[in-house]
Amino acid sequence: MIKGKPFVKWAGGKRQIIDKLKKYVPNEFNKYYEPFVGGGALLFELSPKNAIINDSNKELMNVYKCIKDDNKFEAMCKELDHHETMHSEEYYYKIRNLDRDKKKFNKIADYKRAARTIYLNKACFNGLYRVNSKNEFNVPFGKKTKVNTYEGQNLGIVYSFLNYNNITLLSVDFEEAVKDAKRGDFIYFDPPYDSDTTTFNSYTEDGFDKDEQKRLANVFKELDKRGCYVMLSNHNTTLVNELYKDYNIHVIEAKRSINANGKKRGKVKEVIITNYENKKEIE
Ligand SMILES: C[S@@+](CC[C@H](N)C(=O)[O-])C[C@H]1O[C@@H](n2cnc3c(N)ncnc32)[C@H](O)[C@@H]1O
């Protein structure tokens, strides 16, 4: 089976640590849940037959939905071709600024919005997804002279994966996304990162503050009680260690961009937390 890979570059993407992450995946499980799917690095790596994938980012989940739909997928690909041909700095800002008029933007066909999201991700600075308080995409032009929105055959492989398996796509809060998980199902949580430099009640750009980390830990515990396999990744912070002290905490090193311009890379400690022991780790 040829596996797909993330069709967008996503903050916190797990491609760089995918081999480490895979080691902690249970050997067998029923349904796969990924409530913070982002670019879906582990999703594509595992390519499960039964899965529920979710992200609260509506524009991102709209792309997954359009790739899954025959007609919309074809129309989206044509639109991507068009973006590639037209690509320039001026064109980038024209497409980026479509969301400045919300009335008009909401009337744009979903396949066109999906193509816009992929195009902006490939053409913007450093592949960031960032919106301002008015939900306007505000990342500057990435200065590439050419963009490749398909990356070989990848979109076609992702289309096949979403269509020839039982994959449900949601765009709700993570707690809602896992409400039907049962004993034997596997849930992988990859939330926005906690940080030791942010304090309680401090503003986080993504809205995922310490109270959200605590709410997530409660959901983790509830799923544990239900008999699910639960795995979670995060930074190795004081709060995370405290919240998951009753579980297996594996510390790993990851290479990450450590400042806003993405050029300086450093090693940061991350954790992979599981509520089960795994044979692959011991072998
Ligand atoms: C660290 S990223 C996931 C990265 C992903 N695993 C990958 O490999 O690309 C976290 C994701 O959580 C989503 N998110 C933030 N708050 C959420 C919430 N309350 N419920 C569901 N998703 C949420 C964000 O939109 C973001 O895509």
The ligand as an ORCA input file, in Angstrom:
! r2SCAN-3c Opt
* xyz 0 1
  C      -0.268     20.533     17.124
  S      -1.538     20.707     15.934
  C      -1.657     19.064     15.308
  C      -0.501     18.684     14.396
  C      -0.720     17.373     13.650
  N      -0.631     16.227     14.503
  C       0.225     17.211     12.471
  O       0.998     16.237     12.399
  O       0.195     18.102     11.602
  C      -2.962     21.006     16.883
  C      -4.281     21.168     16.130
  O      -5.350     21.293     17.094
  C      -6.398     22.097     16.544
  N      -7.219     22.530     17.693
  C      -7.009     23.565     18.569
  N      -7.962     23.585     19.516
  C      -8.806     22.541     19.267
  C      -9.984     22.028     19.903
  N     -10.487     22.592     21.007
  N     -10.573     20.916     19.381
  C     -10.081     20.348     18.262
  N      -8.968     20.795     17.602
  C      -8.346     21.875     18.100
  C      -5.665     23.179     15.791
  O      -6.473     23.695     14.749
  C      -4.418     22.419     15.259
  O      -4.613     21.990     13.927
*
